[in-house]
Amino acid sequence: MIIKVCGLRETENLKEIEKLGIDWMGFIFYPRSPRNVTLRPSYLPMNARRVGVFVNEQKECIMQKISEFGLDIVQLHGNESPDFCTDLRNSLPAPIQIMKAVRIEEEADIKKAESYGQSIDYVLFETKCNTYGGSGKQFNWKWLQSYNGPHPFILSGGIGPEDAQTIKQLTHPYFYGIDLNSRFELSPGIKNIELLDRFLHELKE
């Protein structure tokens, strides 16, 4: 199971989180987010894959951030169409991958992921809210059973320290990992290392 921690920007916090053995670490490039990264930290993860989160952003800006931050994965978290994803994929140097967030309000929304075909590599299922991400709320995880691929999915939206046992019971064949953010924070952009550490230990027991 892949563990992604998102909404990072502070150098010391980045170093401490990477020591926990996190697989993917996310940087948000969305000006309206309280976790928006405006300056490149003096340290970037060396062992974890770097994920850049964009919301309805121009392709040129995405390409610039890929170069500046050495991104491995582009996470599209807005209303990006399959055609946009295809066009972006054709511009990306290998082996950079694309993950598309699909916002879930009802079970039927799960099916939207299937329309992206081969234009993406991963799906991220997120709770629909008035903003883009960071709501701290969960959708009904039972709805995941209606997902038929073809892409591995990352579960996001309101995952908290008390959810480890429930996550361990998820058996969907396309379930690939989880995305942790607002419910592990001391303040926007600063993660609680002790809370993360305890959660990871419980998850791996």
N, C-alpha and C positions, 0 to 999 in steps of 0.2 A: 504494500500500500504506500503510495506517494503521500508525503506530508508537505503541504505548501503553507507557508506563513506569508501573509500579504500585508501591504500598507506600511512598509519599512522605509526609513530614510536617515536614521541617526547612526553614526559610525560605531559607537560602542555597543549599541543595541544589536546592530548587524553582526558584530563579532561574537557576541554572547549567544545569539540565536544559532549561528552557524556551528558553534561548538556542540550544540544539542544533536547534531546530525540531521538537520532538516534537509529535505531533498530539493525543494524549490523555494526561492525567496522572491517575493513580489514587490515591485516598485510602481506606484500609481502616478500616472501622468495625466491627471484630469484636474484642471484648475479649480473646480467647484468642490473637490474632495478635501476634507480637513487633513488628509494624509498625502496630499499632493507633493511630489518631489520637485523642488524648484532649483536645487543645486546638487551637483554630483557629490555624493559623500566621498570622504578621503579614502574610504575602504569599501570595496565591493566583494561579495562572496567569491571564494576561489573553488570551493568544493560543491556548493549547491548550484543548481541551474538558476539563472537569472530570468525572471519573468517581468515583462513590461505591460502594464494595464492601460489601455486607451479607450476613450469613449467618443465615438463618432469623430475620430481625428483624421486629418488629411494624411494621405500616404507619405508625403514628403516629410512630415513631422515624425511619423513612425520610423522611417528609415534613418532619420537623424539621431533619434534616441537609441536605436539598435547599435549604431556606431559609437555613440558617446558612452553607453553603459555596457556594451558587450552583451546584449541580450541574447538568450537562447530560445525564448518563447515569447510570442506576441499574443497577449490576451485582449481580445476585442470585446468590450463590455457594454457597447451601446446597441444601436439599431443597424449595425452593419449587415448588408445583404450578402447572399451567397456569391453574387457577381463581384462585389467588392473584395471578398475573401479570396476569390480566384485570382483577381487582378493583383492583389497584394502578394499572394503566394508566388506568382510568376516573377515578381520583382525581388523576392527574398533570396539571399545566398544560402546555399545548403550549409549546415543542416538545421537552420532556424525553423521552428514549427509555429503553428497557429492554433490557439485555443479560443473557441467562441462561447461566450456566456449566453445562456438562455434563461430568461427570467420567468419564474413559475408562480402563477396565481391559482391555477386550477390544473387538474390532471391532463387535460387536452393540450396544455402548453408543452408537455414533454415531447410531443410529436414534432414540434417545430425544429428540433435538433436534426431530424432526419433530412430536412430540406437542404442542408449544407453539403451533403455528398462528400466528394473528395477535395473540397476546397479548404478543409480544416483537418487537424490531427486529433484534437481533443474537444470535448464539450464540457462546459462548466455549468452545472445547474445551480441557479441562485434564486433567492426569494424575491419576487416582484415587490417593489415599493415605489414611493414617489421620487426617490433619488436612485443613483446607480451604485448599488453595493453598500456594504457597511450598515445594514439595517439592524443586525443583531437578532433577526427573526427567522424562524424556520418555516418551510412549507411542509406539507405532509409527505414524509419520506416513503410511505407506502406507494405513492404514485410512481416511484422509480421503476416499479415492476412492469409498467407499460412501455418502457423504453426498449427498443429492439436494435439499437446500434445505428450505424456501423462503427461508431467511434467510442473509445474508452471515455468514461466521464469522471469528472472531479465533482465531489459534493461540497457545496458552499451554502452560506446563509445561516447565521445564528448558531453555528456549532460552538458549544461551550464545554467547560471542564467536566460537566456531569454526563456528557454524551459518549464517553469512551466505550462503555459496555454495549450500547445500542449500535454503535458503528462497527464493533467487532462482529456483530450478528448479521451484517449486510452481506449477502451472498450473490448479488447480481453479477452475471458473467462479465459485464462491461464496467463494473465498479473499479476505478483505478486509484482513487485517492481522495483526500479531503483538503479543504482550504480553510485556514484559521485566520481570524482577523479581530473584529471589534470586541469579542467577548474574552479576549486574552490581553487586553490593553490596560495600561496604567493611565494613559492619555492618548489621543489620536497620534498614531505613528510610533508609539513607544510600547513595546510588548513586555508583559510580566514574565520574566524568565523562569521564576520558581513555579508559577502556575503552568506554564508550558511544559516544564520538565516533569512535573507530577502527572500531567495528562498523558505525555508520551510513554512514561513508565507503565501507566495503567493500560494503555492501548496495546503495549507489547507483551504484557503478562500472559 
